[in-house]
């Protein structure tokens, strides 16, 4: 990253665990930074739309992982989760794949792009 509109691209299916997650040190929505996620690598259908829930804390995060949001962002840790199984409790075969080290207060759907 750095000054200006940065792109952080995830084109390989990661190991979904916080200890192996990629760290993004300076994510800025106001600078129009984007997180690009490969549909094919993550197994996201072609018609799926970006939906994200921003929460603060593990209790709220666990509740959000039982919702239908594709992604869950926890501002208390900066963790960005892929919610593979939708409204079933837990993240299914998904989990943490990125950590925003500067922990923005929220993460908008417009900051995420699903790519081929």
N, CA, C and O atoms as a GROMACS GRO file, in nm:
protein
  464
    1UNK      N    1   0.081  -0.119   0.000
    1UNK     CA    2   0.000   0.000   0.000
    1UNK      C    3   0.085   0.125   0.000
    1UNK      O    4   0.205   0.120  -0.029
    2UNK      N    5   0.027   0.232   0.031
    2UNK     CA    6   0.092   0.362   0.033
    2UNK      C    7  -0.011   0.469   0.006
    2UNK      O    8  -0.131   0.447   0.024
    3UNK      N    9   0.035   0.584  -0.036
    3UNK     CA   10  -0.054   0.695  -0.066
    3UNK      C   11  -0.130   0.666  -0.195
    3UNK      O   12  -0.074   0.610  -0.289
    4UNK      N   13  -0.257   0.704  -0.200
    4UNK     CA   14  -0.338   0.684  -0.320
    4UNK      C   15  -0.421   0.557  -0.314
    4UNK      O   16  -0.424   0.489  -0.211
    5UNK      N   17  -0.487   0.527  -0.424
    5UNK     CA   18  -0.578   0.412  -0.433
    5UNK      C   19  -0.499   0.284  -0.455
    5UNK      O   20  -0.447   0.259  -0.564
    6UNK      N   21  -0.489   0.202  -0.352
    6UNK     CA   22  -0.416   0.076  -0.359
    6UNK      C   23  -0.512  -0.040  -0.381
    6UNK      O   24  -0.629  -0.033  -0.344
    7UNK      N   25  -0.460  -0.148  -0.442
    7UNK     CA   26  -0.538  -0.271  -0.459
    7UNK      C   27  -0.465  -0.384  -0.390
    7UNK      O   28  -0.345  -0.406  -0.410
    8UNK      N   29  -0.539  -0.455  -0.308
    8UNK     CA   30  -0.486  -0.572  -0.237
    8UNK      C   31  -0.561  -0.692  -0.292
    8UNK      O   32  -0.680  -0.710  -0.266
    9UNK      N   33  -0.491  -0.774  -0.369
    9UNK     CA   34  -0.554  -0.881  -0.446
    9UNK      C   35  -0.531  -1.018  -0.382
    9UNK      O   36  -0.418  -1.054  -0.347
   10UNK      N   37  -0.641  -1.093  -0.367
   10UNK     CA   38  -0.637  -1.229  -0.314
   10UNK      C   39  -0.682  -1.323  -0.425
   10UNK      O   40  -0.801  -1.338  -0.450
   11UNK      N   41  -0.584  -1.388  -0.492
   11UNK     CA   42  -0.615  -1.473  -0.607
   11UNK      C   43  -0.594  -1.621  -0.580
   11UNK      O   44  -0.624  -1.704  -0.665
   12UNK      N   45  -0.543  -1.654  -0.464
   12UNK     CA   46  -0.526  -1.793  -0.424
   12UNK      C   47  -0.607  -1.818  -0.297
   12UNK      O   48  -0.618  -1.729  -0.213
   13UNK      N   49  -0.663  -1.937  -0.284
   13UNK     CA   50  -0.738  -1.968  -0.163
   13UNK      C   51  -0.640  -1.977  -0.047
   13UNK      O   52  -0.549  -2.061  -0.049
   14UNK      N   53  -0.656  -1.893   0.053
   14UNK     CA   54  -0.562  -1.892   0.164
   14UNK      C   55  -0.592  -2.001   0.267
   14UNK      O   56  -0.698  -2.064   0.264
   15UNK      N   57  -0.499  -2.021   0.357
   15UNK     CA   58  -0.525  -2.098   0.477
   15UNK      C   59  -0.602  -2.003   0.568
   15UNK      O   60  -0.550  -1.896   0.601
   16UNK      N   61  -0.721  -2.037   0.607
   16UNK     CA   62  -0.806  -1.947   0.683
   16UNK      C   63  -0.776  -1.955   0.831
   16UNK      O   64  -0.846  -2.024   0.906
   17UNK      N   65  -0.673  -1.886   0.874
   17UNK     CA   66  -0.637  -1.878   1.014
   17UNK      C   67  -0.565  -1.745   1.039
   17UNK      O   68  -0.488  -1.700   0.955
   18UNK      N   69  -0.591  -1.685   1.151
   18UNK     CA   70  -0.536  -1.552   1.180
   18UNK      C   71  -0.383  -1.552   1.176
   18UNK      O   72  -0.323  -1.453   1.134
   19UNK      N   73  -0.319  -1.659   1.219
   19UNK     CA   74  -0.173  -1.661   1.222
   19UNK      C   75  -0.111  -1.663   1.083
   19UNK      O   76   0.006  -1.628   1.067
   20UNK      N   77  -0.188  -1.704   0.980
   20UNK     CA   78  -0.137  -1.708   0.844
   20UNK      C   79  -0.199  -1.600   0.754
   20UNK      O   80  -0.166  -1.592   0.636
   21UNK      N   81  -0.287  -1.519   0.809
   21UNK     CA   82  -0.356  -1.417   0.730
   21UNK      C   83  -0.258  -1.310   0.681
   21UNK      O   84  -0.158  -1.280   0.747
   22UNK      N   85  -0.288  -1.254   0.564
   22UNK     CA   86  -0.210  -1.143   0.511
   22UNK      C   87  -0.241  -1.017   0.591
   22UNK      O   88  -0.356  -0.991   0.625
   23UNK      N   89  -0.138  -0.940   0.620
   23UNK     CA   90  -0.154  -0.813   0.692
   23UNK      C   91  -0.151  -0.698   0.594
   23UNK      O   92  -0.060  -0.687   0.512
   24UNK      N   93  -0.250  -0.613   0.603
   24UNK     CA   94  -0.256  -0.489   0.526
   24UNK      C   95  -0.232  -0.377   0.626
   24UNK      O   96  -0.314  -0.356   0.715
   25UNK      N   97  -0.123  -0.306   0.612
   25UNK     CA   98  -0.082  -0.213   0.717
   25UNK      C   99  -0.146  -0.075   0.708
   25UNK      O  100  -0.154  -0.005   0.808
   26UNK      N  101  -0.191  -0.035   0.590
   26UNK     CA  102  -0.239   0.104   0.577
   26UNK      C  103  -0.365   0.116   0.492
   26UNK      O  104  -0.374   0.205   0.408
   27UNK      N  105  -0.462   0.028   0.514
   27UNK     CA  106  -0.585   0.035   0.435
   27UNK      C  107  -0.658   0.165   0.462
   27UNK      O  108  -0.676   0.205   0.577
   28UNK      N  109  -0.702   0.230   0.353
   28UNK     CA  110  -0.775   0.357   0.367
   28UNK      C  111  -0.891   0.362   0.268
   28UNK      O  112  -0.870   0.371   0.147
   29UNK      N  113  -1.012   0.357   0.321
   29UNK     CA  114  -1.130   0.372   0.236
   29UNK      C  115  -1.140   0.511   0.176
   29UNK      O  116  -1.190   0.527   0.064
   30UNK      N  117  -1.094   0.611   0.248
   30UNK     CA  118  -1.101   0.749   0.196
   30UNK      C  119  -1.007   0.769   0.078
   30UNK      O  120  -1.029   0.858  -0.004
   31UNK      N  121  -0.901   0.687   0.069
   31UNK     CA  122  -0.811   0.695  -0.046
   31UNK      C  123  -0.854   0.598  -0.157
   31UNK      O  124  -0.782   0.580  -0.255
   32UNK      N  125  -0.970   0.538  -0.141
   32UNK     CA  126  -1.028   0.445  -0.239
   32UNK      C  127  -0.950   0.316  -0.254
   32UNK      O  128  -0.946   0.258  -0.363
   33UNK      N  129  -0.885   0.269  -0.145
   33UNK     CA  130  -0.820   0.139  -0.147
   33UNK      C  131  -0.925   0.032  -0.171
   33UNK      O  132  -1.040   0.047  -0.131
   34UNK      N  133  -0.885  -0.078  -0.237
   34UNK     CA  134  -0.976  -0.190  -0.267
   34UNK      C  135  -0.913  -0.321  -0.228
   34UNK      O  136  -0.792  -0.340  -0.242
   35UNK      N  137  -0.996  -0.411  -0.180
   35UNK     CA  138  -0.957  -0.549  -0.158
   35UNK      C  139  -1.026  -0.630  -0.267
   35UNK      O  140  -1.148  -0.632  -0.276
   36UNK      N  141  -0.945  -0.696  -0.351
   36UNK     CA  142  -0.998  -0.774  -0.462
   36UNK      C  143  -0.989  -0.922  -0.427
   36UNK      O  144  -0.884  -0.972  -0.389
   37UNK      N  145  -1.102  -0.991  -0.440
   37UNK     CA  146  -1.110  -1.132  -0.402
   37UNK      C  147  -1.148  -1.214  -0.525
   37UNK      O  148  -1.247  -1.185  -0.592
   38UNK      N  149  -1.069  -1.317  -0.554
   38UNK     CA  150  -1.096  -1.405  -0.667
   38UNK      C  151  -1.215  -1.496  -0.638
   38UNK      O  152  -1.215  -1.573  -0.541
   39UNK      N  153  -1.317  -1.485  -0.722
   39UNK     CA  154  -1.434  -1.572  -0.708
   39UNK      C  155  -1.394  -1.719  -0.717
   39UNK      O  156  -1.438  -1.802  -0.636
   40UNK      N  157  -1.312  -1.752  -0.816
   40UNK     CA  158  -1.276  -1.892  -0.838
   40UNK      C  159  -1.191  -1.948  -0.724
   40UNK      O  160  -1.214  -2.061  -0.682
   41UNK      N  161  -1.096  -1.873  -0.673
   41UNK     CA  162  -1.011  -1.921  -0.565
   41UNK      C  163  -1.089  -1.944  -0.437
   41UNK      O  164  -1.065  -2.041  -0.365
   42UNK      N  165  -1.184  -1.855  -0.408
   42UNK     CA  166  -1.261  -1.866  -0.284
   42UNK      C  167  -1.387  -1.951  -0.301
   42UNK      O  168  -1.453  -1.984  -0.203
   43UNK      N  169  -1.421  -1.987  -0.426
   43UNK     CA  170  -1.542  -2.064  -0.449
   43UNK      C  171  -1.668  -1.982  -0.437
   43UNK      O  172  -1.771  -2.031  -0.391
   44UNK      N  173  -1.661  -1.855  -0.479
   44UNK     CA  174  -1.776  -1.764  -0.472
   44UNK      C  175  -1.846  -1.766  -0.607
   44UNK      O  176  -1.784  -1.744  -0.711
   45UNK      N  177  -1.976  -1.792  -0.606
   45UNK     CA  178  -2.053  -1.801  -0.729
   45UNK      C  179  -2.050  -1.674  -0.813
   45UNK      O  180  -2.029  -1.564  -0.761
   46UNK      N  181  -2.073  -1.690  -0.943
   46UNK     CA  182  -2.066  -1.578  -1.038
   46UNK      C  183  -2.173  -1.473  -1.014
   46UNK      O  184  -2.155  -1.357  -1.051
   47UNK      N  185  -2.284  -1.511  -0.952
   47UNK     CA  186  -2.391  -1.415  -0.930
   47UNK      C  187  -2.388  -1.353  -0.790
   47UNK      O  188  -2.466  -1.262  -0.760
   48UNK      N  189  -2.299  -1.402  -0.705
   48UNK     CA  190  -2.291  -1.348  -0.567
   48UNK      C  191  -2.248  -1.203  -0.570
   48UNK      O  192  -2.163  -1.163  -0.649
   49UNK      N  193  -2.307  -1.126  -0.483
   49UNK     CA  194  -2.274  -0.984  -0.468
   49UNK      C  195  -2.198  -0.966  -0.337
   49UNK      O  196  -2.209  -1.047  -0.245
   50UNK      N  197  -2.120  -0.859  -0.331
   50UNK     CA  198  -2.047  -0.828  -0.209
   50UNK      C  199  -2.146  -0.787  -0.101
   50UNK      O  200  -2.228  -0.698  -0.122
   51UNK      N  201  -2.137  -0.852   0.012
   51UNK     CA  202  -2.211  -0.810   0.130
   51UNK      C  203  -2.114  -0.824   0.247
   51UNK      O  204  -2.046  -0.926   0.262
   52UNK      N  205  -2.110  -0.722   0.329
   52UNK     CA  206  -2.016  -0.721   0.440
   52UNK      C  207  -2.084  -0.666   0.564
   52UNK      O  208  -2.163  -0.572   0.556
   53UNK      N  209  -2.053  -0.725   0.676
   53UNK     CA  210  -2.102  -0.677   0.805
   53UNK      C  211  -1.981  -0.635   0.886
   53UNK      O  212  -1.889  -0.714   0.906
   54UNK      N  213  -1.981  -0.511   0.932
   54UNK     CA  214  -1.875  -0.462   1.020
   54UNK      C  215  -1.921  -0.474   1.164
   54UNK      O  216  -2.031  -0.430   1.198
   55UNK      N  217  -1.836  -0.533   1.248
   55UNK     CA  218  -1.869  -0.554   1.389
   55UNK      C  219  -1.751  -0.509   1.474
   55UNK      O  220  -1.644  -0.476   1.422
   56UNK      N  221  -1.772  -0.510   1.606
   56UNK     CA  222  -1.665  -0.477   1.699
   56UNK      C  223  -1.667  -0.577   1.813
   56UNK      O  224  -1.750  -0.566   1.904
   57UNK      N  225  -1.577  -0.675   1.808
   57UNK     CA  226  -1.567  -0.774   1.915
   57UNK      C  227  -1.610  -0.913   1.873
   57UNK      O  228  -1.687  -0.930   1.779
   58UNK      N  229  -1.558  -1.012   1.944
   58UNK     CA  230  -1.580  -1.152   1.906
   58UNK      C  231  -1.725  -1.197   1.921
   58UNK      O  232  -1.770  -1.280   1.842
   59UNK      N  233  -1.798  -1.146   2.018
   59UNK     CA  234  -1.939  -1.186   2.033
   59UNK      C  235  -2.020  -1.138   1.913
   59UNK      O  236  -2.099  -1.213   1.857
   60UNK      N  237  -1.999  -1.012   1.875
   60UNK     CA  238  -2.068  -0.957   1.757
   60UNK      C  239  -2.023  -1.029   1.630
   60UNK      O  240  -2.105  -1.056   1.542
   61UNK      N  241  -1.894  -1.061   1.620
   61UNK     CA  242  -1.842  -1.131   1.503
   61UNK      C  243  -1.906  -1.269   1.491
   61UNK      O  244  -1.949  -1.307   1.382
   62UNK      N  245  -1.912  -1.343   1.600
   62UNK     CA  246  -1.972  -1.476   1.595
   62UNK      C  247  -2.119  -1.469   1.555
   62UNK      O  248  -2.167  -1.554   1.482
   63UNK      N  249  -2.190  -1.368   1.603
   63UNK     CA  250  -2.330  -1.349   1.564
   63UNK      C  251  -2.339  -1.316   1.415
   63UNK      O  252  -2.426  -1.367   1.345
   64UNK      N  253  -2.249  -1.230   1.366
   64UNK     CA  254  -2.250  -1.192   1.225
   64UNK      C  255  -2.218  -1.310   1.134
   64UNK      O  256  -2.268  -1.317   1.022
   65UNK      N  257  -2.136  -1.404   1.182
   65UNK     CA  258  -2.104  -1.522   1.102
   65UNK      C  259  -2.222  -1.618   1.090
   65UNK      O  260  -2.214  -1.716   1.016
   66UNK      N  261  -2.330  -1.591   1.160
   66UNK     CA  262  -2.452  -1.668   1.144
   66UNK      C  263  -2.552  -1.593   1.056
   66UNK      O  264  -2.668  -1.633   1.046
   67UNK      N  265  -2.508  -1.485   0.994
   67UNK     CA  266  -2.591  -1.408   0.902
   67UNK      C  267  -2.552  -1.445   0.759
   67UNK      O  268  -2.462  -1.526   0.738
   68UNK      N  269  -2.616  -1.387   0.663
   68UNK     CA  270  -2.590  -1.421   0.524
   68UNK      C  271  -2.481  -1.337   0.458
   68UNK      O  272  -2.457  -1.352   0.338
   69UNK      N  273  -2.413  -1.251   0.532
   69UNK     CA  274  -2.308  -1.169   0.472
   69UNK      C  275  -2.194  -1.256   0.419
   69UNK      O  276  -2.153  -1.352   0.484
   70UNK      N  277  -2.145  -1.222   0.301
   70UNK     CA  278  -2.032  -1.291   0.240
   70UNK      C  279  -1.905  -1.269   0.321
   70UNK      O  280  -1.822  -1.360   0.334
   71UNK      N  281  -1.889  -1.147   0.376
   71UNK     CA  282  -1.771  -1.111   0.452
   71UNK      C  283  -1.810  -1.050   0.586
   71UNK      O  284  -1.915  -0.988   0.599
   72UNK      N  285  -1.724  -1.069   0.685
   72UNK     CA  286  -1.743  -1.008   0.816
   72UNK      C  287  -1.611  -0.941   0.853
   72UNK      O  288  -1.505  -1.004   0.848
   73UNK      N  289  -1.618  -0.813   0.891
   73UNK     CA  290  -1.500  -0.738   0.932
   73UNK      C  291  -1.513  -0.703   1.079
   73UNK      O  292  -1.613  -0.644   1.121
   74UNK      N  293  -1.412  -0.739   1.159
   74UNK     CA  294  -1.411  -0.711   1.302
   74UNK      C  295  -1.314  -0.597   1.329
   74UNK      O  296  -1.192  -0.616   1.321
   75UNK      N  297  -1.366  -0.478   1.359
   75UNK     CA  298  -1.280  -0.360   1.378
   75UNK      C  299  -1.198  -0.368   1.507
   75UNK      O  300  -1.100  -0.294   1.521
   76UNK      N  301  -1.235  -0.455   1.601
   76UNK     CA  302  -1.157  -0.466   1.725
   76UNK      C  303  -1.024  -0.538   1.701
   76UNK      O  304  -0.928  -0.518   1.776
   77UNK      N  305  -1.019  -0.620   1.597
   77UNK     CA  306  -0.896  -0.694   1.566
   77UNK      C  307  -0.842  -0.661   1.428
   77UNK      O  308  -0.725  -0.688   1.399
   78UNK      N  309  -0.925  -0.602   1.342
   78UNK     CA  310  -0.887  -0.576   1.204
   78UNK      C  311  -0.903  -0.698   1.115
   78UNK      O  312  -0.865  -0.696   0.998
   79UNK      N  313  -0.961  -0.807   1.169
   79UNK     CA  314  -0.974  -0.931   1.092
   79UNK      C  315  -1.088  -0.922   0.990
   79UNK      O  316  -1.197  -0.874   1.018
   80UNK      N  317  -1.056  -0.969   0.868
   80UNK     CA  318  -1.155  -0.980   0.763
   80UNK      C  319  -1.180  -1.128   0.738
   80UNK      O  320  -1.088  -1.203   0.703
   81UNK      N  321  -1.305  -1.170   0.756
   81UNK     CA  322  -1.345  -1.310   0.746
   81UNK      C  323  -1.425  -1.334   0.619
   81UNK      O  324  -1.507  -1.250   0.581
   82UNK      N  325  -1.402  -1.447   0.554
   82UNK     CA  326  -1.488  -1.495   0.447
   82UNK      C  327  -1.586  -1.592   0.510
   82UNK      O  328  -1.546  -1.691   0.571
   83UNK      N  329  -1.714  -1.563   0.497
   83UNK     CA  330  -1.822  -1.642   0.557
   83UNK      C  331  -1.874  -1.739   0.452
   83UNK      O  332  -1.975  -1.712   0.387
   84UNK      N  333  -1.807  -1.851   0.434
   84UNK     CA  334  -1.835  -1.946   0.327
   84UNK      C  335  -1.975  -2.005   0.333
   84UNK      O  336  -2.035  -2.030   0.229
   85UNK      N  337  -2.029  -2.026   0.452
   85UNK     CA  338  -2.156  -2.099   0.461
   85UNK      C  339  -2.278  -2.012   0.487
   85UNK      O  340  -2.383  -2.063   0.528
   86UNK      N  341  -2.267  -1.882   0.464
   86UNK     CA  342  -2.384  -1.796   0.473
   86UNK      C  343  -2.446  -1.792   0.610
   86UNK      O  344  -2.378  -1.759   0.708
   87UNK      N  345  -2.575  -1.825   0.621
   87UNK     CA  346  -2.646  -1.805   0.746
   87UNK      C  347  -2.635  -1.921   0.845
   87UNK      O  348  -2.700  -1.919   0.949
   88UNK      N  349  -2.555  -2.022   0.814
   88UNK     CA  350  -2.528  -2.128   0.912
   88UNK      C  351  -2.421  -2.076   1.007
   88UNK      O  352  -2.328  -2.007   0.964
   89UNK      N  353  -2.433  -2.107   1.135
   89UNK     CA  354  -2.336  -2.057   1.234
   89UNK      C  355  -2.194  -2.097   1.196
   89UNK      O  356  -2.170  -2.206   1.145
   90UNK      N  357  -2.098  -2.006   1.223
   90UNK     CA  358  -1.958  -2.030   1.190
   90UNK      C  359  -1.927  -1.988   1.048
   90UNK      O  360  -2.016  -1.943   0.976
   91UNK      N  361  -1.803  -2.001   1.008
   91UNK     CA  362  -1.760  -1.955   0.876
   91UNK      C  363  -1.748  -2.068   0.774
   91UNK      O  364  -1.698  -2.046   0.664
   92UNK      N  365  -1.793  -2.189   0.809
   92UNK     CA  366  -1.782  -2.302   0.717
   92UNK      C  367  -1.636  -2.331   0.688
   92UNK      O  368  -1.556  -2.341   0.781
   93UNK      N  369  -1.600  -2.345   0.561
   93UNK     CA  370  -1.461  -2.369   0.524
   93UNK      C  371  -1.385  -2.239   0.504
   93UNK      O  372  -1.271  -2.240   0.459
   94UNK      N  373  -1.448  -2.128   0.539
   94UNK     CA  374  -1.382  -1.997   0.530
   94UNK      C  375  -1.316  -1.960   0.661
   94UNK      O  376  -1.286  -2.047   0.743
   95UNK      N  377  -1.294  -1.833   0.681
   95UNK     CA  378  -1.232  -1.782   0.803
   95UNK      C  379  -1.154  -1.656   0.776
   95UNK      O  380  -1.178  -1.589   0.675
   96UNK      N  381  -1.062  -1.623   0.864
   96UNK     CA  382  -0.981  -1.501   0.852
   96UNK      C  383  -0.884  -1.518   0.736
   96UNK      O  384  -0.814  -1.618   0.727
   97UNK      N  385  -0.881  -1.420   0.645
   97UNK     CA  386  -0.783  -1.424   0.538
   97UNK      C  387  -0.700  -1.296   0.530
   97UNK      O  388  -0.596  -1.294   0.465
   98UNK      N  389  -0.745  -1.190   0.596
   98UNK     CA  390  -0.669  -1.065   0.596
   98UNK      C  391  -0.688  -0.995   0.730
   98UNK      O  392  -0.792  -1.009   0.794
   99UNK      N  393  -0.588  -0.921   0.769
   99UNK     CA  394  -0.595  -0.839   0.890
   99UNK      C  395  -0.555  -0.697   0.852
   99UNK      O  396  -0.445  -0.673   0.803
  100UNK      N  397  -0.646  -0.603   0.876
  100UNK     CA  398  -0.618  -0.462   0.851
  100UNK      C  399  -0.555  -0.407   0.978
  100UNK      O  400  -0.625  -0.378   1.075
  101UNK      N  401  -0.424  -0.393   0.975
  101UNK     CA  402  -0.350  -0.357   1.097
  101UNK      C  403  -0.390  -0.223   1.156
  101UNK      O  404  -0.382  -0.204   1.277
  102UNK      N  405  -0.433  -0.130   1.072
  102UNK     CA  406  -0.473   0.002   1.123
  102UNK      C  407  -0.617   0.003   1.175
  102UNK      O  408  -0.664   0.107   1.221
  103UNK      N  409  -0.686  -0.108   1.168
  103UNK     CA  410  -0.820  -0.130   1.224
  103UNK      C  411  -0.918  -0.015   1.199
  103UNK      O  412  -0.961   0.051   1.294
  104UNK      N  413  -0.953   0.009   1.072
  104UNK     CA  414  -1.056   0.111   1.046
  104UNK      C  415  -1.185   0.078   1.122
  104UNK      O  416  -1.212  -0.039   1.149
  105UNK      N  417  -1.262   0.179   1.156
  105UNK     CA  418  -1.385   0.160   1.234
  105UNK      C  419  -1.487   0.073   1.161
  105UNK      O  420  -1.566   0.004   1.225
  106UNK      N  421  -1.487   0.076   1.028
  106UNK     CA  422  -1.578  -0.007   0.950
  106UNK      C  423  -1.516  -0.030   0.812
  106UNK      O  424  -1.417   0.032   0.776
  107UNK      N  425  -1.577  -0.120   0.738
  107UNK     CA  426  -1.531  -0.152   0.604
  107UNK      C  427  -1.655  -0.160   0.515
  107UNK      O  428  -1.743  -0.243   0.538
  108UNK      N  429  -1.660  -0.075   0.414
  108UNK     CA  430  -1.778  -0.067   0.326
  108UNK      C  431  -1.769  -0.171   0.216
  108UNK      O  432  -1.660  -0.210   0.175
  109UNK      N  433  -1.885  -0.215   0.167
  109UNK     CA  434  -1.889  -0.308   0.055
  109UNK      C  435  -1.821  -0.251  -0.068
  109UNK      O  436  -1.766  -0.326  -0.149
  110UNK      N  437  -1.822  -0.120  -0.083
  110UNK     CA  438  -1.757  -0.056  -0.199
  110UNK      C  439  -1.605  -0.072  -0.196
  110UNK      O  440  -1.539  -0.047  -0.297
  111UNK      N  441  -1.550  -0.114  -0.082
  111UNK     CA  442  -1.405  -0.134  -0.071
  111UNK      C  443  -1.364  -0.275  -0.114
  111UNK      O  444  -1.246  -0.308  -0.115
  112UNK      N  445  -1.464  -0.358  -0.148
  112UNK     CA  446  -1.439  -0.497  -0.188
  112UNK      C  447  -1.481  -0.514  -0.332
  112UNK      O  448  -1.586  -0.464  -0.373
  113UNK      N  449  -1.399  -0.585  -0.411
  113UNK     CA  450  -1.435  -0.619  -0.548
  113UNK      C  451  -1.416  -0.769  -0.566
  113UNK      O  452  -1.313  -0.825  -0.529
  114UNK      N  453  -1.517  -0.834  -0.624
  114UNK     CA  454  -1.506  -0.976  -0.658
  114UNK      C  455  -1.458  -0.983  -0.803
  114UNK      O  456  -1.520  -0.925  -0.892
  115UNK      N  457  -1.348  -1.055  -0.826
  115UNK     CA  458  -1.289  -1.065  -0.959
  115UNK      C  459  -1.292  -1.209  -1.006
  115UNK      O  460  -1.315  -1.300  -0.926
  116UNK      N  461  -1.270  -1.230  -1.134
  116UNK     CA  462  -1.274  -1.366  -1.193
  116UNK      C  463  -1.171  -1.457  -1.134
  116UNK      O  464  -1.162  -1.574  -1.173
   0.00000   0.00000   0.00000
